[in-house]
Amino acid sequence: MYNSRKKPMDEIPEEITTVWNCASDTCNGWMRDNFAFSVEPTCPICGSAMVKGEKKLAVLNNTSFNHTKQS
């Protein structure tokens, strides 16, 4: 028998996270700081410089053992 009742979804925890935003006005690119490969990354979409900022995002941990940033 088909169960049509929707199960309640668990609430995803969010926190203020440091991110890099693309400096170009025509690009919406951004990335989490703890997933950036360099100390001052360039936008992977358009190649422009990026500036630090903050966003309220779902908690996501980078578990990669080798995620140290190169200059």
All heavy atoms as TSV, in Angstrom:
chain	resi	resn	atom	element	x	y	z
A	1	MET	N	N	0.838	-1.176	0.000
A	1	MET	CA	C	0.000	0.000	0.000
A	1	MET	C	C	0.884	1.241	0.000
A	1	MET	O	O	1.904	1.294	0.659
A	1	MET	CB	C	-0.904	-0.013	1.225
A	1	MET	CG	C	-1.871	1.101	1.260
A	1	MET	SD	S	-3.055	0.778	2.567
A	1	MET	CE	C	-3.439	2.413	2.990
A	2	TYR	N	N	0.468	2.220	-0.744
A	2	TYR	CA	C	1.223	3.470	-0.869
A	2	TYR	C	C	0.971	4.360	0.346
A	2	TYR	O	O	-0.173	4.592	0.734
A	2	TYR	CB	C	0.803	4.194	-2.151
A	2	TYR	CG	C	1.457	5.523	-2.330
A	2	TYR	CD1	C	2.788	5.614	-2.685
A	2	TYR	CD2	C	0.756	6.700	-2.133
A	2	TYR	CE1	C	3.398	6.836	-2.861
A	2	TYR	CE2	C	1.347	7.929	-2.301
A	2	TYR	CZ	C	2.665	7.994	-2.670
A	2	TYR	OH	O	3.274	9.203	-2.837
A	3	ASN	N	N	2.057	4.853	0.934
A	3	ASN	CA	C	1.945	5.736	2.088
A	3	ASN	C	C	2.086	7.170	1.596
A	3	ASN	O	O	3.166	7.605	1.220
A	3	ASN	CB	C	3.039	5.395	3.103
A	3	ASN	CG	C	2.917	6.198	4.377
A	3	ASN	OD1	O	2.040	7.038	4.516
A	3	ASN	ND2	N	3.791	5.928	5.317
A	4	SER	N	N	1.021	7.924	1.598
A	4	SER	CA	C	1.036	9.276	1.046
A	4	SER	C	C	1.367	10.351	2.071
A	4	SER	O	O	1.444	11.517	1.728
A	4	SER	CB	C	-0.319	9.595	0.408
A	4	SER	OG	O	-1.317	9.601	1.402
A	5	ARG	N	N	1.572	9.978	3.302
A	5	ARG	CA	C	1.898	10.976	4.324
A	5	ARG	C	C	3.342	11.415	4.173
A	5	ARG	O	O	4.246	10.600	4.062
A	5	ARG	CB	C	1.700	10.412	5.718
A	5	ARG	CG	C	0.267	10.155	6.048
A	5	ARG	CD	C	0.147	9.709	7.475
A	5	ARG	NE	N	-1.240	9.359	7.753
A	5	ARG	CZ	C	-1.627	8.761	8.832
A	5	ARG	NH1	N	-0.750	8.404	9.748
A	5	ARG	NH2	N	-2.894	8.485	9.018
A	6	LYS	N	N	3.519	12.690	4.179
A	6	LYS	CA	C	4.880	13.210	4.094
A	6	LYS	C	C	5.511	13.200	5.471
A	6	LYS	O	O	4.898	13.628	6.442
A	6	LYS	CB	C	4.887	14.631	3.536
A	6	LYS	CG	C	4.525	14.701	2.093
A	6	LYS	CD	C	4.702	16.092	1.565
A	6	LYS	CE	C	4.401	16.139	0.094
A	6	LYS	NZ	N	4.614	17.474	-0.459
A	7	LYS	N	N	6.730	12.723	5.533
A	7	LYS	CA	C	7.451	12.724	6.800
A	7	LYS	C	C	8.024	14.116	7.035
A	7	LYS	O	O	8.485	14.769	6.099
A	7	LYS	CB	C	8.579	11.697	6.759
A	7	LYS	CG	C	8.066	10.290	6.612
A	7	LYS	CD	C	9.193	9.300	6.546
A	7	LYS	CE	C	8.626	7.908	6.351
A	7	LYS	NZ	N	9.663	6.924	6.123
A	8	PRO	N	N	7.999	14.580	8.263
A	8	PRO	CA	C	8.571	15.908	8.525
A	8	PRO	C	C	10.076	15.900	8.263
A	8	PRO	O	O	10.778	14.963	8.630
A	8	PRO	CB	C	8.274	16.155	9.999
A	8	PRO	CG	C	8.002	14.818	10.573
A	8	PRO	CD	C	7.495	13.945	9.461
A	9	MET	N	N	10.538	16.933	7.583
A	9	MET	CA	C	11.962	17.035	7.274
A	9	MET	C	C	12.705	17.599	8.478
A	9	MET	O	O	12.207	18.491	9.158
A	9	MET	CB	C	12.180	17.922	6.055
A	9	MET	CG	C	11.597	17.322	4.795
A	9	MET	SD	S	12.034	18.245	3.331
A	9	MET	CE	C	13.794	18.065	3.315
A	10	ASP	N	N	13.888	17.069	8.708
A	10	ASP	CA	C	14.730	17.601	9.774
A	10	ASP	C	C	15.234	18.974	9.359
A	10	ASP	O	O	15.556	19.206	8.193
A	10	ASP	CB	C	15.923	16.686	10.032
A	10	ASP	CG	C	15.494	15.346	10.588
A	10	ASP	OD1	O	14.409	15.281	11.192
A	10	ASP	OD2	O	16.244	14.372	10.417
A	11	GLU	N	N	15.307	19.864	10.311
A	11	GLU	CA	C	15.803	21.204	10.019
A	11	GLU	C	C	17.317	21.158	9.853
A	11	GLU	O	O	18.028	20.552	10.656
A	11	GLU	CB	C	15.431	22.159	11.152
A	11	GLU	CG	C	15.645	23.588	10.757
A	11	GLU	CD	C	14.938	24.539	11.698
A	11	GLU	OE1	O	13.816	24.216	12.126
A	11	GLU	OE2	O	15.518	25.581	11.998
A	12	ILE	N	N	17.811	21.779	8.797
A	12	ILE	CA	C	19.245	21.792	8.518
A	12	ILE	C	C	19.868	22.940	9.291
A	12	ILE	O	O	19.448	24.095	9.140
A	12	ILE	CB	C	19.494	21.962	7.011
A	12	ILE	CG1	C	18.873	20.786	6.260
A	12	ILE	CG2	C	20.979	22.066	6.723
A	12	ILE	CD1	C	18.887	20.931	4.761
A	13	PRO	N	N	20.883	22.653	10.127
A	13	PRO	CA	C	21.513	23.741	10.889
A	13	PRO	C	C	22.284	24.684	9.973
A	13	PRO	O	O	22.956	24.259	9.036
A	13	PRO	CB	C	22.452	23.010	11.851
A	13	PRO	CG	C	22.680	21.673	11.236
A	13	PRO	CD	C	21.468	21.356	10.429
A	14	GLU	N	N	22.156	25.981	10.243
A	14	GLU	CA	C	22.849	27.010	9.464
A	14	GLU	C	C	23.717	27.846	10.385
A	14	GLU	O	O	23.455	27.951	11.583
A	14	GLU	CB	C	21.844	27.915	8.753
A	14	GLU	CG	C	21.040	27.222	7.686
A	14	GLU	CD	C	20.101	28.167	6.971
A	14	GLU	OE1	O	19.751	29.228	7.542
A	14	GLU	OE2	O	19.713	27.857	5.840
A	15	GLU	N	N	24.764	28.432	9.802
A	15	GLU	CA	C	25.628	29.341	10.550
A	15	GLU	C	C	26.222	30.361	9.588
A	15	GLU	O	O	26.243	30.156	8.371
A	15	GLU	CB	C	26.739	28.579	11.270
A	15	GLU	CG	C	27.741	27.931	10.364
A	15	GLU	CD	C	28.822	27.162	11.123
A	15	GLU	OE1	O	28.704	26.978	12.345
A	15	GLU	OE2	O	29.786	26.762	10.477
A	16	ILE	N	N	26.696	31.467	10.157
A	16	ILE	CA	C	27.371	32.479	9.358
A	16	ILE	C	C	28.717	31.892	8.929
A	16	ILE	O	O	29.503	31.451	9.758
A	16	ILE	CB	C	27.576	33.782	10.161
A	16	ILE	CG1	C	26.222	34.352	10.603
A	16	ILE	CG2	C	28.360	34.805	9.343
A	16	ILE	CD1	C	25.323	34.791	9.468
A	17	THR	N	N	28.960	31.867	7.615
A	17	THR	CA	C	30.138	31.228	7.051
A	17	THR	C	C	30.942	32.239	6.247
A	17	THR	O	O	30.373	33.042	5.510
A	17	THR	CB	C	29.709	30.077	6.114
A	17	THR	OG1	O	28.829	29.212	6.832
A	17	THR	CG2	C	30.888	29.293	5.610
A	18	THR	N	N	32.252	32.200	6.368
A	18	THR	CA	C	33.124	33.067	5.580
A	18	THR	C	C	33.181	32.539	4.154
A	18	THR	O	O	33.411	31.351	3.930
A	18	THR	CB	C	34.538	33.105	6.176
A	18	THR	OG1	O	34.449	33.511	7.541
A	18	THR	CG2	C	35.422	34.077	5.420
A	19	VAL	N	N	32.928	33.418	3.184
A	19	VAL	CA	C	32.926	33.044	1.773
A	19	VAL	C	C	33.741	34.051	0.961
A	19	VAL	O	O	34.063	35.133	1.440
A	19	VAL	CB	C	31.489	32.989	1.199
A	19	VAL	CG1	C	30.670	31.913	1.862
A	19	VAL	CG2	C	30.796	34.325	1.303
A	20	TRP	N	N	34.072	33.662	-0.255
A	20	TRP	CA	C	34.691	34.548	-1.227
A	20	TRP	C	C	33.643	34.853	-2.287
A	20	TRP	O	O	33.061	33.940	-2.867
A	20	TRP	CB	C	35.904	33.891	-1.875
A	20	TRP	CG	C	37.081	33.793	-0.977
A	20	TRP	CD1	C	37.456	32.726	-0.229
A	20	TRP	CD2	C	38.046	34.804	-0.734
A	20	TRP	NE1	N	38.588	33.013	0.477
A	20	TRP	CE2	C	38.987	34.286	0.176
A	20	TRP	CE3	C	38.226	36.105	-1.197
A	20	TRP	CZ2	C	40.070	35.017	0.627
A	20	TRP	CZ3	C	39.316	36.825	-0.740
A	20	TRP	CH2	C	40.224	36.288	0.163
A	21	ASN	N	N	33.361	36.145	-2.532
A	21	ASN	CA	C	32.407	36.583	-3.544
A	21	ASN	C	C	33.163	37.183	-4.715
A	21	ASN	O	O	34.157	37.886	-4.528
A	21	ASN	CB	C	31.460	37.656	-2.974
A	21	ASN	CG	C	30.594	37.110	-1.877
A	21	ASN	OD1	O	29.931	36.103	-2.041
A	21	ASN	ND2	N	30.608	37.772	-0.730
A	22	CYS	N	N	32.679	36.926	-5.931
A	22	CYS	CA	C	33.300	37.498	-7.123
A	22	CYS	C	C	33.125	39.015	-7.103
A	22	CYS	O	O	32.050	39.525	-6.800
A	22	CYS	CB	C	32.671	36.898	-8.380
A	22	CYS	SG	S	33.437	37.510	-9.896
A	23	ALA	N	N	34.184	39.740	-7.439
A	23	ALA	CA	C	34.149	41.200	-7.429
A	23	ALA	C	C	33.476	41.772	-8.677
A	23	ALA	O	O	33.105	42.940	-8.692
A	23	ALA	CB	C	35.565	41.753	-7.302
A	24	SER	N	N	33.287	40.965	-9.699
A	24	SER	CA	C	32.667	41.431	-10.938
A	24	SER	C	C	31.170	41.649	-10.726
A	24	SER	O	O	30.486	40.826	-10.107
A	24	SER	CB	C	32.889	40.400	-12.043
A	24	SER	OG	O	32.168	40.763	-13.193
A	25	ASP	N	N	30.645	42.736	-11.256
A	25	ASP	CA	C	29.225	43.045	-11.130
A	25	ASP	C	C	28.352	42.114	-11.980
A	25	ASP	O	O	27.170	41.947	-11.702
A	25	ASP	CB	C	28.944	44.494	-11.534
A	25	ASP	CG	C	29.538	45.491	-10.552
A	25	ASP	OD1	O	29.732	45.126	-9.377
A	25	ASP	OD2	O	29.809	46.632	-10.969
A	26	THR	N	N	28.931	41.514	-12.994
A	26	THR	CA	C	28.160	40.670	-13.904
A	26	THR	C	C	28.211	39.183	-13.539
A	26	THR	O	O	27.590	38.365	-14.199
A	26	THR	CB	C	28.660	40.840	-15.348
A	26	THR	OG1	O	30.042	40.481	-15.389
A	26	THR	CG2	C	28.478	42.264	-15.815
A	27	CYS	N	N	28.947	38.830	-12.489
A	27	CYS	CA	C	29.111	37.427	-12.105
A	27	CYS	C	C	28.558	37.205	-10.690
A	27	CYS	O	O	28.736	38.038	-9.807
A	27	CYS	CB	C	30.593	37.045	-12.161
A	27	CYS	SG	S	30.917	35.326	-11.748
A	28	ASN	N	N	27.929	36.066	-10.468
A	28	ASN	CA	C	27.375	35.730	-9.153
A	28	ASN	C	C	28.188	34.651	-8.452
A	28	ASN	O	O	27.700	34.015	-7.520
A	28	ASN	CB	C	25.931	35.252	-9.284
A	28	ASN	CG	C	24.993	36.361	-9.692
A	28	ASN	OD1	O	25.207	37.506	-9.357
A	28	ASN	ND2	N	23.959	36.019	-10.431
A	29	GLY	N	N	29.421	34.428	-8.885
A	29	GLY	CA	C	30.242	33.359	-8.332
A	29	GLY	C	C	30.631	33.604	-6.874
A	29	GLY	O	O	30.857	34.740	-6.454
A	30	TRP	N	N	30.683	32.518	-6.111
A	30	TRP	CA	C	31.151	32.575	-4.720
A	30	TRP	C	C	31.596	31.180	-4.324
A	30	TRP	O	O	31.253	30.192	-4.966
A	30	TRP	CB	C	30.071	33.102	-3.770
A	30	TRP	CG	C	28.855	32.235	-3.671
A	30	TRP	CD1	C	27.761	32.268	-4.475
A	30	TRP	CD2	C	28.621	31.194	-2.712
A	30	TRP	NE1	N	26.862	31.314	-4.084
A	30	TRP	CE2	C	27.361	30.638	-2.997
A	30	TRP	CE3	C	29.345	30.681	-1.645
A	30	TRP	CZ2	C	26.823	29.599	-2.258
A	30	TRP	CZ3	C	28.805	29.646	-0.905
A	30	TRP	CH2	C	27.563	29.121	-1.214
A	31	MET	N	N	32.416	31.101	-3.258
A	31	MET	CA	C	32.836	29.810	-2.715
A	31	MET	C	C	33.108	29.955	-1.229
A	31	MET	O	O	33.419	31.044	-0.750
A	31	MET	CB	C	34.078	29.284	-3.433
A	31	MET	CG	C	35.349	30.061	-3.161
A	31	MET	SD	S	36.801	29.384	-3.940
A	31	MET	CE	C	36.620	30.016	-5.589
A	32	ARG	N	N	32.947	28.859	-0.518
A	32	ARG	CA	C	33.254	28.859	0.912
A	32	ARG	C	C	34.759	29.033	1.094
A	32	ARG	O	O	35.548	28.484	0.332
A	32	ARG	CB	C	32.823	27.546	1.551
A	32	ARG	CG	C	31.334	27.351	1.585
A	32	ARG	CD	C	31.014	25.950	2.081
A	32	ARG	NE	N	29.601	25.678	2.018
A	32	ARG	CZ	C	28.797	25.661	3.081
A	32	ARG	NH1	N	29.277	25.861	4.271
A	32	ARG	NH2	N	27.519	25.426	2.936
A	33	ASP	N	N	35.153	29.768	2.125
A	33	ASP	CA	C	36.576	30.001	2.380
A	33	ASP	C	C	37.307	28.698	2.665
A	33	ASP	O	O	38.417	28.493	2.189
A	33	ASP	CB	C	36.754	30.973	3.549
A	33	ASP	CG	C	38.219	31.293	3.813
A	33	ASP	OD1	O	38.955	31.542	2.842
A	33	ASP	OD2	O	38.614	31.290	4.993
A	34	ASN	N	N	36.688	27.779	3.398
A	34	ASN	CA	C	37.393	26.548	3.740
A	34	ASN	C	C	37.445	25.549	2.580
A	34	ASN	O	O	38.008	24.481	2.711
A	34	ASN	CB	C	36.800	25.896	4.995
A	34	ASN	CG	C	35.376	25.447	4.828
A	34	ASN	OD1	O	34.668	25.901	3.938
A	34	ASN	ND2	N	34.929	24.568	5.688
A	35	PHE	N	N	36.876	25.891	1.416
A	35	PHE	CA	C	36.995	25.063	0.219
A	35	PHE	C	C	37.836	25.739	-0.862
A	35	PHE	O	O	37.986	25.188	-1.953
A	35	PHE	CB	C	35.611	24.721	-0.345
A	35	PHE	CG	C	34.919	23.632	0.421
A	35	PHE	CD1	C	34.182	23.925	1.562
A	35	PHE	CD2	C	35.014	22.324	0.020
A	35	PHE	CE1	C	33.546	22.919	2.268
A	35	PHE	CE2	C	34.383	21.306	0.723
A	35	PHE	CZ	C	33.645	21.614	1.857
A	36	ALA	N	N	38.367	26.931	-0.586
A	36	ALA	CA	C	39.215	27.631	-1.550
A	36	ALA	C	C	40.605	26.996	-1.579
A	36	ALA	O	O	41.113	26.534	-0.564
A	36	ALA	CB	C	39.320	29.106	-1.181
A	37	PHE	N	N	41.202	26.967	-2.768
A	37	PHE	CA	C	42.508	26.338	-2.927
A	37	PHE	C	C	43.672	27.299	-2.707
A	37	PHE	O	O	44.807	26.864	-2.610
A	37	PHE	CB	C	42.639	25.723	-4.315
A	37	PHE	CG	C	41.709	24.573	-4.527
A	37	PHE	CD1	C	40.717	24.646	-5.485
A	37	PHE	CD2	C	41.812	23.424	-3.769
A	37	PHE	CE1	C	39.857	23.578	-5.687
A	37	PHE	CE2	C	40.958	22.353	-3.959
A	37	PHE	CZ	C	39.980	22.438	-4.928
A	38	SER	N	N	43.412	28.598	-2.669
A	38	SER	CA	C	44.492	29.561	-2.464
A	38	SER	C	C	44.068	30.601	-1.441
A	38	SER	O	O	42.892	30.724	-1.104
A	38	SER	CB	C	44.871	30.240	-3.787
A	38	SER	OG	O	43.784	30.966	-4.290
A	39	VAL	N	N	45.036	31.363	-0.962
A	39	VAL	CA	C	44.769	32.371	0.057
A	39	VAL	C	C	43.889	33.481	-0.509
A	39	VAL	O	O	42.980	33.970	0.161
A	39	VAL	CB	C	46.098	32.942	0.605
A	39	VAL	CG1	C	45.843	34.043	1.605
A	39	VAL	CG2	C	46.917	31.833	1.233
A	40	GLU	N	N	44.141	33.894	-1.742
A	40	GLU	CA	C	43.318	34.886	-2.430
A	40	GLU	C	C	42.895	34.305	-3.771
A	40	GLU	O	O	43.568	34.490	-4.776
A	40	GLU	CB	C	44.080	36.199	-2.618
A	40	GLU	CG	C	44.335	36.917	-1.312
A	40	GLU	CD	C	44.949	38.289	-1.507
A	40	GLU	OE1	O	44.781	38.877	-2.590
A	40	GLU	OE2	O	45.589	38.757	-0.567
A	41	PRO	N	N	41.758	33.593	-3.814
A	41	PRO	CA	C	41.364	32.902	-5.044
A	41	PRO	C	C	40.839	33.843	-6.119
A	41	PRO	O	O	40.455	34.978	-5.843
A	41	PRO	CB	C	40.255	31.972	-4.564
A	41	PRO	CG	C	39.672	32.660	-3.385
A	41	PRO	CD	C	40.828	33.358	-2.727
A	42	THR	N	N	40.833	33.347	-7.343
A	42	THR	CA	C	40.179	34.041	-8.448
A	42	THR	C	C	38.887	33.291	-8.749
A	42	THR	O	O	38.760	32.102	-8.463
A	42	THR	CB	C	41.058	34.072	-9.709
A	42	THR	OG1	O	41.399	32.731	-10.056
A	42	THR	CG2	C	42.321	34.881	-9.476
A	43	CYS	N	N	37.939	33.982	-9.308
A	43	CYS	CA	C	36.631	33.394	-9.590
A	43	CYS	C	C	36.774	32.257	-10.602
A	43	CYS	O	O	37.332	32.457	-11.687
A	43	CYS	CB	C	35.685	34.461	-10.126
A	43	CYS	SG	S	34.040	33.825	-10.514
A	44	PRO	N	N	36.268	31.069	-10.285
A	44	PRO	CA	C	36.366	29.958	-11.224
A	44	PRO	C	C	35.436	30.120	-12.432
A	44	PRO	O	O	35.617	29.451	-13.441
A	44	PRO	CB	C	35.959	28.747	-10.388
A	44	PRO	CG	C	35.139	29.300	-9.285
A	44	PRO	CD	C	35.667	30.676	-9.016
A	45	ILE	N	N	34.486	31.031	-12.359
A	45	ILE	CA	C	33.543	31.232	-13.458
A	45	ILE	C	C	34.074	32.242	-14.470
A	45	ILE	O	O	34.111	31.981	-15.668
A	45	ILE	CB	C	32.166	31.672	-12.921
A	45	ILE	CG1	C	31.600	30.563	-12.022
A	45	ILE	CG2	C	31.204	32.011	-14.055
A	45	ILE	CD1	C	30.368	30.962	-11.251
A	46	CYS	N	N	34.502	33.419	-13.974
A	46	CYS	CA	C	34.905	34.485	-14.906
A	46	CYS	C	C	36.374	34.874	-14.786
A	46	CYS	O	O	36.875	35.625	-15.611
A	46	CYS	CB	C	34.031	35.712	-14.702
A	46	CYS	SG	S	34.301	36.569	-13.133
A	47	GLY	N	N	37.079	34.417	-13.757
A	47	GLY	CA	C	38.503	34.719	-13.612
A	47	GLY	C	C	38.801	36.035	-12.911
A	47	GLY	O	O	39.963	36.415	-12.795
A	48	SER	N	N	37.794	36.741	-12.439
A	48	SER	CA	C	37.997	38.012	-11.732
A	48	SER	C	C	38.504	37.766	-10.317
A	48	SER	O	O	38.455	36.652	-9.802
A	48	SER	CB	C	36.686	38.797	-11.655
A	48	SER	OG	O	36.232	39.137	-12.936
A	49	ALA	N	N	38.953	38.843	-9.685
A	49	ALA	CA	C	39.376	38.762	-8.281
A	49	ALA	C	C	38.155	38.503	-7.402
A	49	ALA	O	O	37.020	38.732	-7.815
A	49	ALA	CB	C	40.044	40.065	-7.873
A	50	MET	N	N	38.407	38.013	-6.197
A	50	MET	CA	C	37.319	37.748	-5.261
A	50	MET	C	C	37.563	38.499	-3.966
A	50	MET	O	O	38.707	38.778	-3.613
A	50	MET	CB	C	37.186	36.248	-5.015
A	50	MET	CG	C	36.862	35.455	-6.273
A	50	MET	SD	S	36.501	33.745	-5.973
A	50	MET	CE	C	34.745	33.831	-5.668
A	51	VAL	N	N	36.478	38.846	-3.277
A	51	VAL	CA	C	36.565	39.559	-2.010
A	51	VAL	C	C	35.884	38.738	-0.929
A	51	VAL	O	O	34.913	38.025	-1.188
A	51	VAL	CB	C	35.926	40.966	-2.099
A	51	VAL	CG1	C	36.717	41.857	-3.024
A	51	VAL	CG2	C	34.487	40.888	-2.544
A	52	LYS	N	N	36.411	38.826	0.302
A	52	LYS	CA	C	35.839	38.065	1.419
A	52	LYS	C	C	34.519	38.664	1.850
A	52	LYS	O	O	34.317	39.869	1.813
A	52	LYS	CB	C	36.801	38.075	2.615
A	52	LYS	CG	C	37.656	36.863	2.673
A	52	LYS	CD	C	38.330	36.724	4.012
A	52	LYS	CE	C	39.105	35.421	3.986
A	52	LYS	NZ	N	39.822	35.176	5.198
A	53	GLY	N	N	33.634	37.787	2.280
A	53	GLY	CA	C	32.331	38.205	2.779
A	53	GLY	C	C	31.774	37.111	3.669
A	53	GLY	O	O	32.478	36.162	4.026
A	54	GLU	N	N	30.514	37.232	4.021
A	54	GLU	CA	C	29.850	36.239	4.875
A	54	GLU	C	C	28.465	35.940	4.323
A	54	GLU	O	O	27.812	36.805	3.746
A	54	GLU	CB	C	29.714	36.751	6.305
A	54	GLU	CG	C	31.026	36.894	7.029
A	54	GLU	CD	C	30.836	37.371	8.463
A	54	GLU	OE1	O	29.808	38.021	8.756
A	54	GLU	OE2	O	31.715	37.098	9.285
A	55	LYS	N	N	28.032	34.682	4.511
A	55	LYS	CA	C	26.691	34.249	4.137
A	55	LYS	C	C	26.187	33.293	5.206
A	55	LYS	O	O	26.967	32.605	5.850
A	55	LYS	CB	C	26.698	33.479	2.811
A	55	LYS	CG	C	26.880	34.314	1.591
A	55	LYS	CD	C	26.686	33.474	0.352
A	55	LYS	CE	C	26.867	34.334	-0.872
A	55	LYS	NZ	N	26.092	33.884	-2.008
A	56	LYS	N	N	24.881	33.245	5.359
A	56	LYS	CA	C	24.283	32.263	6.260
A	56	LYS	C	C	24.011	31.019	5.428
A	56	LYS	O	O	23.144	31.023	4.548
A	56	LYS	CB	C	22.999	32.795	6.885
A	56	LYS	CG	C	22.448	31.885	7.939
A	56	LYS	CD	C	21.291	32.511	8.666
A	56	LYS	CE	C	20.840	31.595	9.785
A	56	LYS	NZ	N	19.744	32.179	10.538
A	57	LEU	N	N	24.773	29.958	5.690
A	57	LEU	CA	C	24.707	28.734	4.903
A	57	LEU	C	C	24.539	27.521	5.796
A	57	LEU	O	O	24.818	27.567	6.990
A	57	LEU	CB	C	26.001	28.558	4.089
A	57	LEU	CG	C	26.352	29.659	3.102
A	57	LEU	CD1	C	27.752	29.438	2.556
A	57	LEU	CD2	C	25.349	29.696	1.974
A	58	ALA	N	N	24.126	26.439	5.193
A	58	ALA	CA	C	24.044	25.173	5.911
A	58	ALA	C	C	25.444	24.755	6.345
A	58	ALA	O	O	26.421	24.987	5.633
A	58	ALA	CB	C	23.437	24.101	5.018
A	59	VAL	N	N	25.534	24.138	7.515
A	59	VAL	CA	C	26.827	23.693	8.035
A	59	VAL	C	C	27.350	22.579	7.141
A	59	VAL	O	O	26.649	21.614	6.847
A	59	VAL	CB	C	26.684	23.198	9.491
A	59	VAL	CG1	C	27.994	22.645	9.995
A	59	VAL	CG2	C	26.196	24.329	10.377
A	60	LEU	N	N	28.599	22.741	6.681
A	60	LEU	CA	C	29.240	21.759	5.820
A	60	LEU	C	C	30.716	21.767	6.153
A	60	LEU	O	O	31.382	22.789	6.037
A	60	LEU	CB	C	29.019	22.131	4.354
A	60	LEU	CG	C	29.541	21.186	3.310
A	60	LEU	CD1	C	28.826	19.834	3.417
A	60	LEU	CD2	C	29.318	21.755	1.926
A	61	ASN	N	N	31.232	20.628	6.594
A	61	ASN	CA	C	32.631	20.538	6.995
A	61	ASN	C	C	33.469	19.959	5.871
A	61	ASN	O	O	33.076	18.996	5.222
A	61	ASN	CB	C	32.780	19.666	8.239
A	61	ASN	CG	C	32.119	20.293	9.434
A	61	ASN	OD1	O	32.198	21.494	9.638
A	61	ASN	ND2	N	31.430	19.491	10.218
A	62	ASN	N	N	34.646	20.524	5.658
A	62	ASN	CA	C	35.588	20.013	4.677
A	62	ASN	C	C	36.421	18.950	5.370
A	62	ASN	O	O	37.267	19.255	6.195
A	62	ASN	CB	C	36.463	21.144	4.145
A	62	ASN	CG	C	37.332	20.704	3.000
A	62	ASN	OD1	O	37.401	19.522	2.678
A	62	ASN	ND2	N	37.995	21.661	2.372
A	63	THR	N	N	36.189	17.708	5.041
A	63	THR	CA	C	36.882	16.614	5.699
A	63	THR	C	C	38.126	16.155	4.947
A	63	THR	O	O	38.758	15.179	5.312
A	63	THR	CB	C	35.950	15.399	5.880
A	63	THR	OG1	O	35.476	15.001	4.601
A	63	THR	CG2	C	34.779	15.760	6.787
A	64	SER	N	N	38.470	16.852	3.872
A	64	SER	CA	C	39.657	16.510	3.115
A	64	SER	C	C	40.888	16.742	3.982
A	64	SER	O	O	41.061	17.801	4.578
A	64	SER	CB	C	39.742	17.385	1.859
A	64	SER	OG	O	40.971	17.182	1.216
A	65	PHE	N	N	41.756	15.743	4.060
A	65	PHE	CA	C	42.935	15.877	4.903
A	65	PHE	C	C	43.967	16.808	4.295
A	65	PHE	O	O	44.855	17.277	4.948
A	65	PHE	CB	C	43.570	14.497	5.166
A	65	PHE	CG	C	44.147	13.857	3.937
A	65	PHE	CD1	C	45.477	14.040	3.611
A	65	PHE	CD2	C	43.365	13.090	3.101
A	65	PHE	CE1	C	46.013	13.454	2.482
A	65	PHE	CE2	C	43.892	12.489	1.970
A	65	PHE	CZ	C	45.228	12.681	1.657
A	66	ASN	N	N	43.836	17.114	3.001
A	66	ASN	CA	C	44.842	17.924	2.323
A	66	ASN	C	C	44.181	19.172	1.746
A	66	ASN	O	O	44.203	19.399	0.548
A	66	ASN	CB	C	45.516	17.121	1.209
A	66	ASN	CG	C	46.726	17.824	0.646
A	66	ASN	OD1	O	47.205	18.776	1.218
A	66	ASN	ND2	N	47.200	17.346	-0.475
A	67	HIS	N	N	43.584	20.012	2.586
A	67	HIS	CA	C	42.948	21.227	2.082
A	67	HIS	C	C	43.674	22.488	2.541
A	67	HIS	O	O	43.082	23.543	2.703
A	67	HIS	CB	C	41.459	21.273	2.437
A	67	HIS	CG	C	41.169	21.528	3.879
A	67	HIS	ND1	N	41.288	20.580	4.836
A	67	HIS	CD2	C	40.759	22.650	4.517
A	67	HIS	CE1	C	40.978	21.091	6.005
A	67	HIS	NE2	N	40.643	22.344	5.837
A	68	THR	N	N	44.993	22.404	2.708
A	68	THR	CA	C	45.773	23.580	3.049
A	68	THR	C	C	45.870	24.478	1.819
A	68	THR	O	O	46.004	24.005	0.694
A	68	THR	CB	C	47.172	23.213	3.543
A	68	THR	OG1	O	47.820	22.437	2.531
A	68	THR	CG2	C	47.102	22.408	4.829
A	69	LYS	N	N	45.790	25.779	2.032
A	69	LYS	CA	C	45.769	26.732	0.937
A	69	LYS	C	C	47.176	27.105	0.501
A	69	LYS	O	O	48.054	27.320	1.304
A	69	LYS	CB	C	45.004	27.980	1.354
A	69	LYS	CG	C	43.568	27.682	1.652
A	69	LYS	CD	C	42.860	28.922	2.097
A	69	LYS	CE	C	41.470	28.571	2.561
A	69	LYS	NZ	N	40.788	29.694	3.107
A	70	GLN	N	N	47.346	27.203	-0.796
A	70	GLN	CA	C	48.607	27.630	-1.381
A	70	GLN	C	C	48.512	29.125	-1.679
A	70	GLN	O	O	47.456	29.637	-1.980
A	70	GLN	CB	C	48.880	26.867	-2.678
A	70	GLN	CG	C	48.849	25.374	-2.519
A	70	GLN	CD	C	49.955	24.856	-1.636
A	70	GLN	OE1	O	51.063	25.349	-1.670
A	70	GLN	NE2	N	49.647	23.889	-0.796
A	71	SER	N	N	49.605	29.828	-1.621
A	71	SER	CA	C	49.564	31.261	-1.909
A	71	SER	C	C	49.627	31.545	-3.378
A	71	SER	O	O	49.656	30.753	-4.218
A	71	SER	CB	C	50.718	31.970	-1.233
A	71	SER	OG	O	51.937	31.363	-1.547
